[in-house]
Amino acid sequence: MDKVLLHSCCAPCSVYCIDTLRGEGIEPTSLWFNPNIHPYQEYKARRDTLLSYGESIGVTVNVLEDYGLREFVKAVAGDIGHRCAHCYTIRLGTAAKYASEHGFEAFTSSLLISPYQNHELLKAVGEQMGRQYGVTFLYRDFRPGFREGQAKARELGLYMQKYCGCIFSEEDRYAKQIAKDKEKFGE
């Protein structure tokens, strides 16, 4: 495959994915589209780090600017527990549409590296979006390289986030502390 679009959630997760694809003789183009990431300073830090990283390694990064706090919260507010399905659909659907409209043969996502994501759901949504937009979903299980990619990202001094991206995943990150505070201070 000559033209592959890599939906990138952030630079650290993209490191191993790009290295792997290049190892297969594929030169990916990265796409930034992540309206789920909040707050804005987190969104900006991840976007800007991806842009700098792409430039440093010669990977084109296309940006679809959409800080979508209100739209994302409205979409998931009724079922926060299943927010990831919406998140995968909007991001992979946009990536598939972009790939189709810009002459890419296939698309994939750096989300496939995370052991914290619902991998089977990601794969199913990617395949569905590929069919919908007439472009191949290039499935790769990048998870075995997660630690290696994160280590390389640290060596490169890339900004390393502490949660998936949405404001609810940040709350999950602090769940133990929130419970301790609630116990300490009461309701």
QUITAHU-V145936 format. One record per pair of residues at least 6 apart in sequence whose ideal C-beta (glycine too) atoms are under 6 Angstrom apart, sorted by the first residue. I is the first residue (numbers start at 0). J is the second residue. Records with the same first field share a line. If there is no record, write none. Layout:
I=J, J
This chain:
0=25, 104, 105
2=103, 104
3=25, 27, 105, 137
4=28, 30, 98, 103, 106
5=27, 29, 107
6=30, 94, 108
7=13, 29, 49, 109
8=33, 109, 110
9=45
10=48, 49, 52, 157
11=149, 152, 157, 159
12=109, 112
13=109
14=148, 151, 152
15=112, 141, 144, 147, 148
16=109, 112, 141
17=27
20=27
28=59
29=53, 58, 60
30=61, 94, 97
31=46, 49, 62
32=63, 93
34=65, 67, 71
35=71, 86, 164, 165
36=42, 164
37=68, 166
39=66
42=66
44=158
48=157, 158
49=60
50=60
53=60
74=85
75=82, 85
79=167
83=117
87=121, 124
88=124
91=124, 125, 128
92=128
94=106
95=106, 128, 129, 132, 134
96=132
98=106, 134
99=132, 133, 134
105=135, 137
107=137
110=116, 121
111=139, 141
112=141, 145
114=142, 145
122=138
125=136
126=136
129=135, 136
162=168, 169, 172
